[in-house]
Amino acid sequence: MKTKIALILLFVAFGISNVFSHALWIETSATGKEGQAQEVKIFFGEYEQNEPDSAKKWFSNLKEFKLILTAPNGSTKVLTAAPDVLFFKASFTPDQNGTYKLSIVHEVASVFEKAKIEYYAFADVAVGGGKVNTTFPADAALTIRPEKPFAKAGEAVVSQVVYNKAPLAKQKLTIVDALKKAQPAETDADGKFVFKPETKGNYFFEVFAEDKTPGKLNGKDYEKVWHLVTYTTQVN
């Protein structure tokens, strides 16, 4: 409850609507096998509260997101995602060793609270113990970049937050652990932060950035751009 109140106060302080307090995220196993189908789920809602929205009720043009798969060799393709009750689902079959990156970069078609909204979601799938995939979509303004595609309990992993192609220094972020408890963190002068999970399970990273540059979207004026990125992974 304290964490939820803190998040509400944060959004109020930034003038952020309840719609934007939601996040878009990807869930899949952090490891895969060559020749074996890999299931992927895409959610929208409140991760920490375990409250995904019904897929039928995703707002504006959010259902039109594109799920991009980047293979270890750098090739890309769009995966077809079908709606389920609380998520969209997709799959792919790895055909090479290395790390596959799943990416979503989505601009919301409607202006909310005088802001344009940009959602970003990422997840990595390591096949055969490959290195982390460092390829991100060119239009991803805000990214979370871990040094490893997955972590082990008790192991420290360094990640970096990059905004407009530069490290995002002294930026607050949220890490939600396997017990759905939020842990505040902050990047250093190089945009880096250390993640040291204590238990096995799913982990969720979230970073918000605001750009106060005004513009026009689909015939409507906006005064700022809200960027929200998530990265999900598993700890073994």
GUMI-136005 format. One line per field, with one value per residue: residue in one letter; chain; z, y, x of N, C-alpha, C in turn. Coordinates in nm, 2 decimals, padded with zeros to 4 digits. Layout:
% GUMI-136005
residuo = (A;...)
cadena = (A;...)
n.z = (Z;...)
n.y = (Y;...)
n.x = (X;...)
ca.z = (Z;...)
ca.y = (Y;...)
ca.x = (X;...)
c.z = (Z;...)
c.y = (Y;...)
c.x = (X;...)
This chain:
% GUMI-136005
residuo = (M;K;T;K;I;A;L;I;L;L;F;V;A;F;G;I;S;N;V;F;S;H;A;L;W;I;E;T;S;A;T;G;K;E;G;Q;A;Q;E;V;K;I;F;F;G;E;Y;E;Q;N;E;P;D;S;A;K;K;W;F;S;N;L;K;E;F;K;L;I;L;T;A;P;N;G;S;T;K;V;L;T;A;A;P;D;V;L;F;F;K;A;S;F;T;P;D;Q;N;G;T;Y;K;L;S;I;V;H;E;V;A;S;V;F;E;K;A;K;I;E;Y;Y;A;F;A;D;V;A;V;G;G;G;K;V;N;T;T;F;P;A;D;A;A;L;T;I;R;P;E;K;P;F;A;K;A;G;E;A;V;V;S;Q;V;V;Y;N;K;A;P;L;A;K;Q;K;L;T;I;V;D;A;L;K;K;A;Q;P;A;E;T;D;A;D;G;K;F;V;F;K;P;E;T;K;G;N;Y;F;F;E;V;F;A;E;D;K;T;P;G;K;L;N;G;K;D;Y;E;K;V;W;H;L;V;T;Y;T;T;Q;V;N)
cadena = (A;A;A;A;A;A;A;A;A;A;A;A;A;A;A;A;A;A;A;A;A;A;A;A;A;A;A;A;A;A;A;A;A;A;A;A;A;A;A;A;A;A;A;A;A;A;A;A;A;A;A;A;A;A;A;A;A;A;A;A;A;A;A;A;A;A;A;A;A;A;A;A;A;A;A;A;A;A;A;A;A;A;A;A;A;A;A;A;A;A;A;A;A;A;A;A;A;A;A;A;A;A;A;A;A;A;A;A;A;A;A;A;A;A;A;A;A;A;A;A;A;A;A;A;A;A;A;A;A;A;A;A;A;A;A;A;A;A;A;A;A;A;A;A;A;A;A;A;A;A;A;A;A;A;A;A;A;A;A;A;A;A;A;A;A;A;A;A;A;A;A;A;A;A;A;A;A;A;A;A;A;A;A;A;A;A;A;A;A;A;A;A;A;A;A;A;A;A;A;A;A;A;A;A;A;A;A;A;A;A;A;A;A;A;A;A;A;A;A;A;A;A;A;A;A;A;A;A;A;A;A;A;A;A;A;A)
n.z = (00.00;00.08;-00.12;-00.35;-00.28;-00.29;-00.56;-00.67;-00.57;-00.69;-00.96;-00.95;-00.88;-01.12;-01.28;-01.41;-01.57;-01.46;-01.66;-01.78;-01.57;-01.60;-01.75;-02.03;-02.09;-02.15;-02.12;-02.10;-02.11;-01.99;-02.11;-02.38;-02.63;-02.91;-03.19;-03.05;-02.97;-02.84;-02.61;-02.59;-02.41;-02.39;-02.19;-02.05;-01.80;-01.44;-01.32;-01.07;-00.89;-00.99;-01.18;-01.47;-01.76;-01.92;-02.24;-02.43;-02.36;-02.39;-02.44;-02.68;-02.96;-02.88;-02.91;-03.15;-03.15;-03.24;-03.23;-03.22;-03.32;-03.27;-03.40;-03.30;-03.51;-03.60;-03.77;-03.83;-03.75;-03.76;-03.51;-03.51;-03.30;-03.10;-02.95;-02.61;-02.30;-02.09;-02.20;-02.49;-02.72;-02.85;-03.05;-03.12;-03.29;-03.20;-03.41;-03.40;-03.21;-02.93;-02.82;-02.83;-02.89;-02.78;-02.87;-02.83;-02.96;-02.92;-03.02;-02.88;-03.02;-02.94;-02.76;-02.42;-02.13;-02.22;-02.32;-02.53;-02.56;-02.53;-02.54;-02.44;-02.45;-02.35;-02.37;-02.32;-02.47;-02.41;-02.59;-02.58;-02.43;-02.52;-02.58;-02.45;-02.64;-02.81;-02.98;-03.06;-03.15;-03.38;-03.33;-03.06;-02.81;-02.53;-02.33;-02.15;-02.07;-02.00;-01.88;-01.90;-02.04;-01.85;-01.50;-01.20;-00.88;-00.62;-00.77;-00.89;-01.13;-01.38;-01.53;-01.79;-01.84;-02.12;-02.29;-02.57;-02.71;-02.52;-02.20;-01.92;-01.66;-01.30;-01.27;-01.14;-01.09;-01.10;-00.96;-00.96;-00.76;-00.74;-00.56;-00.61;-00.50;-00.48;-00.55;-00.51;-00.72;-00.85;-01.12;-01.19;-01.26;-01.51;-01.61;-01.52;-01.32;-01.04;-01.02;-00.80;-00.74;-00.49;-00.47;-00.67;-00.97;-01.15;-01.27;-01.29;-01.45;-01.46;-01.61;-01.62;-01.83;-01.91;-02.17;-02.24;-02.48;-02.70;-02.95;-03.23;-03.27;-03.48;-03.55;-03.31;-03.05;-02.83;-02.52;-02.41;-02.39;-02.28;-02.18;-02.13;-02.03;-02.01;-01.88;-01.87;-01.69;-01.60;-01.30;-01.21)
n.y = (-00.12;00.13;00.16;00.19;00.43;00.60;00.59;00.70;00.96;01.04;01.04;01.24;01.45;01.49;01.55;01.34;01.13;00.88;00.69;00.69;00.59;00.33;00.05;-00.10;-00.43;-00.71;-01.06;-01.36;-01.66;-01.63;-01.78;-02.00;-02.27;-02.40;-02.47;-02.52;-02.40;-02.08;-01.91;-01.60;-01.33;-01.03;-00.76;-00.51;-00.27;-00.26;-00.37;-00.42;-00.44;-00.66;-00.64;-00.67;-00.51;-00.60;-00.74;-00.65;-00.39;-00.22;00.10;00.37;00.34;00.12;-00.15;-00.19;-00.23;-00.33;-00.62;-00.68;-00.90;-00.95;-01.13;-01.32;-01.28;-01.03;-01.00;-00.91;-00.94;-00.91;-01.02;-01.20;-01.12;-01.24;-01.16;-01.25;-01.32;-01.15;-01.06;-01.02;-01.27;-01.44;-01.62;-01.77;-01.96;-02.03;-02.05;-02.04;-02.01;-01.78;-01.45;-01.35;-01.06;-00.91;-00.66;-00.36;-00.07;00.20;00.45;00.63;00.71;00.91;01.22;01.28;01.45;01.67;01.56;01.37;01.02;00.77;00.44;00.18;-00.15;-00.43;-00.75;-01.02;-01.33;-01.59;-01.82;-02.11;-01.99;-01.74;-01.41;-01.09;-00.92;-00.64;-00.48;-00.24;-00.11;00.17;00.38;00.38;00.57;00.56;00.33;00.03;-00.13;-00.42;-00.59;-00.86;-01.12;-01.26;-01.32;-01.46;-01.57;-01.37;-01.27;-00.98;-00.75;-00.52;-00.26;-00.02;00.29;00.44;00.74;00.91;00.84;00.88;00.83;00.82;01.00;01.00;00.92;00.83;00.51;00.21;-00.11;-00.41;-00.69;-01.06;-01.11;-00.92;-00.67;-00.34;-00.18;00.11;00.27;00.43;00.58;00.61;00.86;00.77;00.67;00.42;00.14;-00.10;-00.42;-00.66;-00.94;-01.12;-01.35;-01.62;-01.59;-01.38;-01.05;-00.70;-00.40;-00.04;00.27;00.62;00.91;01.25;01.48;01.81;01.93;02.08;01.99;01.86;01.61;01.40;01.61;01.74;01.95;01.91;01.95;01.82;01.52;01.20;00.94;00.59;00.31;-00.04;-00.33;-00.68;-00.97;-01.29;-01.45;-01.70)
n.x = (00.08;00.19;00.38;00.22;00.09;00.30;00.37;00.15;00.16;00.40;00.32;00.13;00.29;00.43;00.22;00.09;-00.14;-00.38;-00.40;-00.15;00.00;-00.01;00.17;00.34;00.44;00.66;00.65;00.83;01.02;01.36;01.55;01.60;01.56;01.72;01.52;01.29;00.97;00.91;00.72;00.55;00.43;00.23;00.16;-00.06;-00.10;-00.10;00.18;00.31;00.10;-00.02;-00.22;-00.32;-00.47;-00.78;-00.74;-00.92;-00.98;-00.77;-00.64;-00.69;-00.48;-00.34;-00.35;-00.24;00.02;00.36;00.54;00.87;01.12;01.46;01.72;02.02;02.20;02.14;01.93;01.58;01.23;00.87;00.66;00.36;00.09;-00.17;-00.48;-00.56;-00.73;-00.62;-00.39;-00.18;-00.06;00.22;00.46;00.79;01.04;01.36;01.64;01.91;02.21;02.26;02.16;01.83;01.63;01.34;01.12;00.92;00.81;00.61;00.39;00.14;-00.17;-00.34;-00.36;-00.30;-00.38;-00.25;-00.02;00.21;00.24;00.48;00.55;00.78;00.90;01.09;01.26;01.49;01.60;01.80;01.98;02.15;02.35;02.44;02.59;02.48;02.22;02.28;02.14;01.91;01.59;01.59;01.42;01.37;01.37;01.42;01.58;01.66;01.95;02.09;02.39;02.39;02.18;02.03;02.01;02.16;02.05;02.18;02.38;02.55;02.44;02.51;02.34;02.24;02.08;01.96;01.90;01.78;02.01;02.22;02.37;02.15;02.18;02.17;01.90;01.59;01.45;01.24;01.25;01.09;01.06;01.07;00.86;00.68;00.74;00.83;01.14;01.32;01.56;01.86;02.02;02.38;02.64;02.70;02.47;02.42;02.32;02.31;02.20;02.11;01.97;01.80;01.64;01.50;01.31;01.06;01.15;01.11;01.17;01.14;01.14;01.09;01.07;01.06;01.00;00.99;00.93;00.72;00.46;00.28;00.03;-00.14;-00.31;-00.36;-00.25;00.04;00.21;00.42;00.63;00.58;00.78;00.80;00.96;01.00;01.16;01.19;01.29;01.42;01.53;01.75)
ca.z = (00.00;00.09;-00.25;-00.44;-00.25;-00.33;-00.70;-00.70;-00.54;-00.80;-01.09;-00.93;-00.89;-01.26;-01.36;-01.50;-01.56;-01.42;-01.78;-01.80;-01.46;-01.65;-01.82;-02.12;-02.07;-02.22;-02.04;-02.16;-02.04;-02.03;-02.18;-02.48;-02.69;-03.06;-03.25;-02.96;-02.97;-02.73;-02.59;-02.55;-02.37;-02.38;-02.10;-02.02;-01.67;-01.32;-01.29;-00.92;-00.83;-01.06;-01.23;-01.61;-01.81;-02.02;-02.38;-02.51;-02.31;-02.41;-02.48;-02.80;-03.06;-02.81;-02.96;-03.28;-03.13;-03.32;-03.15;-03.31;-03.28;-03.33;-03.38;-03.26;-03.62;-03.63;-03.86;-03.75;-03.81;-03.68;-03.47;-03.50;-03.16;-03.10;-02.81;-02.51;-02.20;-02.02;-02.27;-02.63;-02.71;-02.97;-03.03;-03.22;-03.27;-03.22;-03.51;-03.39;-03.07;-02.91;-02.75;-02.91;-02.82;-02.81;-02.86;-02.87;-02.95;-02.96;-03.00;-02.86;-03.12;-02.88;-02.67;-02.29;-02.03;-02.30;-02.35;-02.62;-02.48;-02.60;-02.46;-02.49;-02.37;-02.40;-02.30;-02.39;-02.46;-02.43;-02.64;-02.59;-02.35;-02.60;-02.52;-02.45;-02.77;-02.79;-03.09;-03.02;-03.26;-03.40;-03.28;-02.92;-02.74;-02.39;-02.32;-02.04;-02.13;-01.90;-01.93;-01.92;-02.07;-01.73;-01.38;-01.10;-00.74;-00.55;-00.86;-00.92;-01.28;-01.41;-01.64;-01.82;-01.90;-02.23;-02.34;-02.68;-02.74;-02.42;-02.07;-01.85;-01.53;-01.18;-01.30;-01.06;-01.16;-01.01;-00.98;-00.89;-00.75;-00.76;-00.47;-00.65;-00.41;-00.56;-00.49;-00.58;-00.75;-00.92;-01.21;-01.15;-01.36;-01.65;-01.64;-01.48;-01.18;-01.01;-00.98;-00.73;-00.69;-00.38;-00.49;-00.81;-01.02;-01.25;-01.22;-01.37;-01.44;-01.52;-01.61;-01.68;-01.87;-01.97;-02.26;-02.24;-02.61;-02.76;-03.09;-03.28;-03.30;-03.54;-03.55;-03.17;-02.99;-02.70;-02.45;-02.36;-02.43;-02.17;-02.23;-02.03;-02.07;-01.91;-01.92;-01.78;-01.70;-01.50;-01.22;-01.19)
ca.y = (00.00;00.24;00.18;00.24;00.57;00.67;00.60;00.80;01.10;01.07;01.08;01.37;01.56;01.51;01.58;01.23;01.08;00.74;00.60;00.67;00.52;00.19;00.02;-00.21;-00.51;-00.84;-01.17;-01.48;-01.72;-01.56;-01.88;-02.08;-02.38;-02.40;-02.56;-02.53;-02.28;-01.99;-01.84;-01.46;-01.26;-00.88;-00.71;-00.36;-00.25;-00.23;-00.49;-00.45;-00.48;-00.78;-00.60;-00.64;-00.48;-00.68;-00.71;-00.58;-00.26;-00.14;00.23;00.43;00.24;00.04;-00.29;-00.20;-00.24;-00.42;-00.69;-00.70;-01.00;-00.93;-01.25;-01.29;-01.23;-00.89;-01.00;-00.87;-00.97;-00.87;-01.14;-01.19;-01.13;-01.25;-01.12;-01.34;-01.25;-01.05;-01.03;-01.07;-01.38;-01.47;-01.72;-01.78;-02.08;-02.00;-02.13;-02.02;-01.98;-01.64;-01.39;-01.29;-00.95;-00.88;-00.51;-00.29;00.08;00.23;00.59;00.64;00.80;01.02;01.31;01.27;01.55;01.76;01.49;01.26;00.91;00.68;00.32;00.09;-00.27;-00.51;-00.87;-01.10;-01.47;-01.64;-01.96;-02.17;-01.92;-01.64;-01.28;-01.00;-00.86;-00.49;-00.42;-00.18;-00.03;00.30;00.47;00.36;00.69;00.53;00.19;-00.03;-00.22;-00.50;-00.64;-01.00;-01.14;-01.31;-01.32;-01.57;-01.51;-01.33;-01.21;-00.84;-00.73;-00.38;-00.22;00.12;00.35;00.53;00.83;00.99;00.80;00.92;00.77;00.90;01.01;01.04;00.90;00.74;00.40;00.12;-00.25;-00.49;-00.82;-01.17;-01.10;-00.80;-00.56;-00.24;-00.13;00.23;00.27;00.55;00.56;00.70;00.96;00.71;00.61;00.28;00.10;-00.23;-00.51;-00.78;-01.01;-01.21;-01.47;-01.66;-01.55;-01.27;-00.92;-00.60;-00.27;00.06;00.41;00.73;01.03;01.36;01.58;01.92;01.99;02.08;01.95;01.83;01.47;01.37;01.73;01.79;02.00;01.86;02.03;01.74;01.38;01.11;00.81;00.49;00.19;-00.16;-00.45;-00.79;-01.08;-01.40;-01.48;-01.84)
ca.x = (00.00;00.28;00.44;00.12;00.06;00.42;00.36;00.04;00.22;00.50;00.25;00.06;00.39;00.46;00.10;00.07;-00.27;-00.39;-00.38;-00.01;00.06;00.00;00.29;00.34;00.56;00.67;00.68;00.88;01.13;01.48;01.63;01.53;01.63;01.71;01.42;01.18;00.89;00.92;00.60;00.57;00.30;00.24;00.06;-00.07;-00.17;-00.02;00.26;00.34;-00.03;-00.07;-00.35;-00.32;-00.60;-00.83;-00.69;-01.03;-01.00;-00.65;-00.69;-00.64;-00.44;-00.23;-00.36;-00.18;00.17;00.44;00.64;00.99;01.22;01.59;01.80;02.16;02.28;02.09;01.81;01.46;01.10;00.76;00.59;00.21;00.04;-00.31;-00.54;-00.62;-00.82;-00.55;-00.27;-00.16;00.04;00.30;00.57;00.89;01.12;01.50;01.71;02.05;02.25;02.28;02.05;01.72;01.57;01.20;01.11;00.80;00.82;00.47;00.35;-00.01;-00.23;-00.42;-00.30;-00.36;-00.32;-00.16;00.11;00.22;00.29;00.57;00.58;00.88;00.91;01.20;01.30;01.59;01.59;01.93;01.98;02.29;02.44;02.50;02.61;02.36;02.20;02.29;02.07;01.78;01.52;01.64;01.32;01.36;01.44;01.45;01.61;01.73;02.04;02.16;02.51;02.36;02.04;01.96;02.09;02.15;02.03;02.30;02.48;02.53;02.44;02.51;02.25;02.25;01.96;02.00;01.79;01.82;02.15;02.31;02.34;02.06;02.24;02.09;01.76;01.52;01.38;01.18;01.27;00.99;01.12;00.99;00.75;00.60;00.78;00.91;01.27;01.36;01.70;01.89;02.14;02.49;02.67;02.71;02.34;02.43;02.27;02.35;02.08;02.15;01.85;01.82;01.56;01.47;01.17;01.05;01.19;01.05;01.24;01.06;01.20;01.01;01.14;00.97;01.05;00.89;00.93;00.58;00.45;00.14;00.01;-00.27;-00.39;-00.38;-00.12;00.08;00.31;00.54;00.63;00.61;00.85;00.80;01.02;01.00;01.24;01.16;01.38;01.41;01.65;01.76)
c.z = (00.00;-00.05;-00.35;-00.41;-00.30;-00.48;-00.74;-00.68;-00.65;-00.93;-01.07;-00.94;-01.03;-01.34;-01.45;-01.47;-01.51;-01.54;-01.80;-01.69;-01.50;-01.73;-01.92;-02.10;-02.14;-02.12;-02.12;-02.08;-02.09;-02.10;-02.27;-02.54;-02.84;-03.11;-03.16;-02.95;-02.84;-02.72;-02.54;-02.52;-02.35;-02.30;-02.09;-01.89;-01.56;-01.28;-01.14;-00.85;-00.89;-01.11;-01.38;-01.66;-01.91;-02.16;-02.46;-02.47;-02.32;-02.48;-02.61;-02.90;-03.01;-02.87;-03.09;-03.27;-03.22;-03.23;-03.25;-03.25;-03.35;-03.30;-03.35;-03.38;-03.67;-03.72;-03.77;-03.83;-03.71;-03.64;-03.46;-03.36;-03.16;-02.96;-02.74;-02.42;-02.14;-02.08;-02.42;-02.63;-02.85;-02.95;-03.14;-03.19;-03.30;-03.32;-03.50;-03.24;-03.05;-02.83;-02.85;-02.83;-02.87;-02.78;-02.90;-02.85;-03.01;-02.92;-02.99;-02.95;-03.06;-02.78;-02.53;-02.20;-02.10;-02.33;-02.45;-02.54;-02.57;-02.50;-02.53;-02.40;-02.44;-02.31;-02.39;-02.37;-02.50;-02.48;-02.66;-02.52;-02.42;-02.52;-02.53;-02.59;-02.75;-02.90;-03.05;-03.14;-03.26;-03.34;-03.13;-02.85;-02.60;-02.38;-02.19;-02.09;-02.03;-01.97;-01.96;-01.95;-01.95;-01.62;-01.29;-00.96;-00.67;-00.64;-00.90;-01.08;-01.30;-01.54;-01.67;-01.88;-02.00;-02.28;-02.45;-02.71;-02.64;-02.29;-01.99;-01.70;-01.42;-01.21;-01.21;-01.14;-01.05;-01.05;-00.89;-00.88;-00.76;-00.67;-00.49;-00.55;-00.49;-00.48;-00.57;-00.61;-00.83;-01.00;-01.16;-01.27;-01.50;-01.69;-01.60;-01.34;-01.17;-00.96;-00.92;-00.67;-00.58;-00.39;-00.64;-00.84;-01.12;-01.19;-01.33;-01.35;-01.51;-01.50;-01.68;-01.72;-01.93;-02.05;-02.28;-02.38;-02.67;-02.90;-03.12;-03.32;-03.35;-03.53;-03.42;-03.12;-02.86;-02.65;-02.41;-02.41;-02.31;-02.23;-02.11;-02.09;-01.96;-01.97;-01.82;-01.80;-01.59;-01.43;-01.18;-01.06)
c.y = (00.13;00.27;00.24;00.39;00.65;00.69;00.70;00.94;01.14;01.11;01.21;01.48;01.59;01.55;01.47;01.17;00.93;00.64;00.58;00.60;00.37;00.17;-00.09;-00.30;-00.65;-00.95;-01.30;-01.54;-01.66;-01.66;-01.96;-02.19;-02.38;-02.51;-02.58;-02.40;-02.21;-01.90;-01.70;-01.40;-01.11;-00.83;-00.56;-00.35;-00.21;-00.36;-00.52;-00.49;-00.61;-00.76;-00.57;-00.61;-00.59;-00.64;-00.63;-00.43;-00.17;-00.01;00.28;00.33;00.14;-00.10;-00.30;-00.20;-00.34;-00.49;-00.73;-00.80;-00.98;-01.06;-01.22;-01.24;-01.09;-00.89;-00.97;-00.92;-00.93;-01.00;-01.11;-01.21;-01.14;-01.22;-01.25;-01.26;-01.13;-01.01;-01.06;-01.18;-01.40;-01.58;-01.72;-01.91;-02.04;-02.10;-02.11;-01.99;-01.83;-01.58;-01.32;-01.17;-00.92;-00.73;-00.46;-00.14;00.13;00.38;00.59;00.74;00.92;01.10;01.30;01.37;01.63;01.70;01.39;01.14;00.81;00.56;00.24;-00.03;-00.37;-00.64;-00.94;-01.25;-01.53;-01.79;-02.01;-02.08;-01.80;-01.51;-01.20;-00.94;-00.71;-00.41;-00.37;-00.11;00.11;00.41;00.46;00.47;00.66;00.38;00.16;-00.14;-00.30;-00.56;-00.79;-01.02;-01.20;-01.31;-01.44;-01.50;-01.49;-01.27;-01.07;-00.82;-00.58;-00.35;-00.07;00.17;00.46;00.61;00.92;00.97;00.84;00.86;00.87;00.90;01.06;01.03;00.80;00.63;00.30;-00.03;-00.33;-00.63;-00.93;-01.18;-00.98;-00.68;-00.47;-00.19;-00.01;00.22;00.40;00.52;00.65;00.80;00.91;00.64;00.47;00.26;-00.05;-00.31;-00.63;-00.85;-01.11;-01.35;-01.50;-01.61;-01.44;-01.14;-00.82;-00.46;-00.16;00.20;00.50;00.85;01.13;01.45;01.69;02.00;01.97;02.03;01.93;01.68;01.45;01.49;01.80;01.84;01.93;01.94;01.96;01.60;01.30;00.98;00.72;00.36;00.08;-00.26;-00.56;-00.90;-01.18;-01.42;-01.63;-01.88)
c.x = (00.09;00.34;00.35;00.09;00.18;00.42;00.26;00.09;00.32;00.43;00.18;00.17;00.43;00.34;00.06;-00.06;-00.27;-00.36;-00.23;00.06;00.07;00.13;00.26;00.46;00.54;00.71;00.72;00.99;01.26;01.58;01.54;01.62;01.61;01.61;01.30;01.10;00.90;00.79;00.63;00.43;00.33;00.13;00.06;-00.15;-00.07;00.06;00.27;00.21;-00.09;-00.20;-00.34;-00.46;-00.65;-00.78;-00.80;-01.04;-00.87;-00.69;-00.62;-00.60;-00.33;-00.23;-00.28;-00.02;00.23;00.54;00.75;01.08;01.35;01.67;01.94;02.24;02.23;01.97;01.68;01.34;00.99;00.68;00.44;00.16;-00.11;-00.37;-00.59;-00.70;-00.74;-00.42;-00.28;-00.05;00.10;00.39;00.67;00.97;01.27;01.56;01.86;02.09;02.28;02.16;01.95;01.66;01.43;01.18;00.97;00.83;00.68;00.44;00.19;-00.06;-00.30;-00.33;-00.37;-00.29;-00.22;-00.02;00.10;00.28;00.36;00.59;00.69;00.88;01.01;01.22;01.40;01.57;01.73;01.92;02.12;02.39;02.51;02.52;02.48;02.35;02.19;02.22;01.93;01.72;01.57;01.55;01.29;01.44;01.48;01.46;01.68;01.82;02.13;02.29;02.50;02.22;01.96;02.06;02.07;02.13;02.16;02.40;02.45;02.54;02.43;02.42;02.27;02.12;02.01;01.88;01.84;01.97;02.25;02.27;02.25;02.11;02.14;01.94;01.70;01.45;01.32;01.21;01.17;01.04;01.02;00.86;00.66;00.62;00.87;01.03;01.32;01.51;01.73;02.02;02.26;02.52;02.68;02.58;02.33;02.37;02.30;02.22;02.14;02.03;01.88;01.75;01.54;01.33;01.18;01.08;01.15;01.12;01.15;01.13;01.10;01.10;01.04;01.05;00.95;00.89;00.78;00.58;00.30;00.14;-00.13;-00.37;-00.42;-00.24;-00.09;00.19;00.43;00.52;00.66;00.67;00.84;00.85;01.02;01.10;01.21;01.26;01.35;01.54;01.65;01.84)
